[in-house]
Amino acid sequence: MILRDWYLGLPARDRRAVTIGAPIGAVLLVAGLVVALAFSVSASRERVARKSADLAWLQSVAPRVQSLPAGVNANEALAVVVDRTAREAGLGQALTGATPRDNGALEVRFEGAQFDAVVAWMTRLQQELGVTIGGAVIDRTEAIGVVNVTLTLSRG
């Protein structure tokens, strides 16, 4: 009842201003809330539309991305890739040379390498790193399972 006592204690002119002004203020407040809510909904719809477009684009390029070989660093020279992966495969000691050839190809020579390790390494180069084997010469040695190998390699 304190608010009512305050209102009745106002002069007639002030009561009229409060009587007219309070509903107008309430309407303006509600209108402001509705406009802010509408703006928020509109911004959210635009955001959802952008995210949907991004998702559609990602889905369209996903097959290409999935088909890319894993671990390929396009800036890494083929000779560096060969040296690093040969060492990782335990073929570092057998790697005796890498000679650049035309069109960015690289001729690689292994001597006294374990045949199984060379085959596993070649498979990794092709499947994981996108290296193409253009030619291979594999010569037996006197030791069982040990070979001399010359490969011509190139990128994709």
matplotlib code that plots the C-alpha trace (Angstrom):
import matplotlib.pyplot as plt

x = [0.0, 3.0, 3.0, -0.7, -0.2, 2.6, 0.4, -2.5, -0.2, 0.8, -0.8, -3.4, -1.2, 1.6, -0.9, -2.1, 1.5, 2.2, -1.2, -0.3, 3.5, 3.6, 1.7, 3.8, 7.0, 5.8, 5.0, 8.4, 10.1, 8.2, 8.8, 12.6, 12.7, 10.8, 13.2, 16.3, 14.8, 14.0, 17.6, 19.0, 16.8, 17.8, 21.5, 21.1, 19.4, 22.2, 24.8, 23.0, 22.9, 26.6, 27.4, 25.2, 27.0, 30.3, 29.2, 28.0, 31.4, 33.3, 31.2, 31.9, 35.7, 35.8, 36.4, 39.3, 40.8, 40.4, 42.1, 45.2, 48.1, 48.6, 51.8, 52.7, 54.5, 54.6, 57.5, 59.7, 62.1, 61.7, 65.3, 64.6, 61.4, 63.4, 66.2, 63.9, 61.6, 64.4, 66.0, 62.6, 62.3, 65.7, 67.2, 69.5, 72.7, 71.7, 70.9, 74.0, 72.8, 70.1, 70.6, 68.2, 66.8, 64.6, 61.2, 61.8, 62.4, 65.0, 67.0, 67.7, 70.2, 70.2, 73.0, 72.7, 69.1, 66.6, 64.1, 61.1, 62.1, 62.5, 59.1, 57.4, 59.2, 58.1, 54.5, 54.6, 56.0, 53.2, 50.2, 51.0, 53.2, 52.0, 55.3, 55.2, 57.7, 58.5, 61.0, 62.7, 65.7, 66.1, 69.2, 69.8, 72.9, 74.6, 72.9, 69.3, 66.7, 69.3, 69.1, 70.6, 67.8, 67.7, 64.4, 63.2, 60.8, 58.7, 55.9, 52.3]
y = [0.0, 2.3, 2.8, 3.6, 6.1, 7.7, 7.9, 9.5, 12.0, 13.4, 16.5, 15.9, 17.0, 14.6, 11.8, 12.3, 12.2, 9.0, 7.5, 8.2, 7.8, 4.4, 2.5, 4.2, 3.3, -0.3, -0.5, 1.0, -1.5, -4.4, -3.1, -2.8, -6.3, -7.6, -5.8, -7.1, -10.6, -10.3, -9.1, -12.0, -14.5, -13.0, -13.1, -16.7, -17.7, -16.0, -17.9, -21.2, -20.5, -19.8, -22.9, -25.0, -23.6, -24.4, -27.9, -28.5, -27.3, -29.5, -32.5, -31.7, -31.7, -34.5, -37.2, -35.3, -34.7, -38.3, -39.5, -37.4, -39.4, -39.0, -37.3, -35.7, -32.4, -30.8, -28.6, -31.5, -32.5, -36.1, -36.8, -35.8, -37.9, -40.9, -40.5, -40.0, -42.8, -45.2, -44.6, -45.1, -48.4, -49.5, -49.1, -46.2, -48.2, -49.8, -46.5, -45.8, -43.1, -40.8, -39.1, -36.5, -37.3, -35.5, -34.2, -34.2, -38.0, -39.4, -42.6, -44.3, -47.1, -49.6, -52.2, -55.2, -54.3, -56.7, -57.6, -57.5, -54.1, -52.7, -53.9, -52.6, -49.2, -49.0, -49.8, -47.0, -44.6, -45.3, -45.6, -43.1, -40.6, -40.5, -41.4, -43.1, -45.9, -45.4, -48.3, -50.9, -53.2, -55.7, -58.0, -60.9, -61.2, -64.3, -63.8, -65.1, -62.3, -59.6, -57.6, -54.6, -52.3, -49.4, -47.4, -44.4, -42.4, -39.3, -37.4, -38.3]
z = [0.0, 0.2, -3.6, -3.5, -0.7, -2.7, -5.8, -4.0, -2.3, -5.7, -7.1, -9.8, -12.6, -11.5, -11.1, -14.7, -15.9, -14.0, -15.2, -18.8, -18.5, -16.7, -19.4, -22.1, -20.3, -19.9, -23.6, -24.5, -22.2, -23.7, -27.3, -26.5, -25.2, -28.3, -30.6, -28.8, -28.8, -32.6, -33.3, -31.3, -33.1, -36.5, -35.6, -34.4, -37.7, -39.7, -37.6, -38.1, -41.9, -42.0, -39.9, -42.2, -45.3, -43.6, -42.8, -46.4, -47.6, -45.2, -46.2, -49.9, -49.4, -46.8, -49.5, -50.9, -47.5, -46.5, -49.7, -48.9, -47.7, -43.9, -42.8, -46.0, -45.7, -49.1, -48.1, -47.1, -49.9, -51.2, -50.2, -46.7, -46.6, -47.9, -45.4, -42.4, -43.2, -44.1, -40.7, -39.0, -40.9, -39.7, -43.2, -42.4, -42.6, -45.9, -47.6, -49.6, -52.0, -53.2, -56.6, -58.0, -61.4, -64.0, -63.1, -59.4, -59.2, -56.9, -57.4, -54.1, -53.5, -50.7, -50.2, -47.9, -46.8, -45.3, -48.1, -45.7, -44.3, -47.8, -48.9, -45.7, -46.2, -49.9, -48.8, -46.3, -48.8, -51.2, -48.9, -46.2, -47.8, -51.4, -52.9, -56.3, -57.1, -60.8, -61.0, -58.9, -59.4, -56.6, -56.6, -54.4, -52.3, -50.9, -47.5, -47.2, -47.1, -47.9, -51.1, -53.0, -54.2, -56.6, -56.7, -58.7, -56.5, -57.1, -55.4, -56.1]

ax = plt.figure().add_subplot(projection="3d")
ax.plot(x, y, z, "-o")
ax.set_aspect("equal")
plt.show()
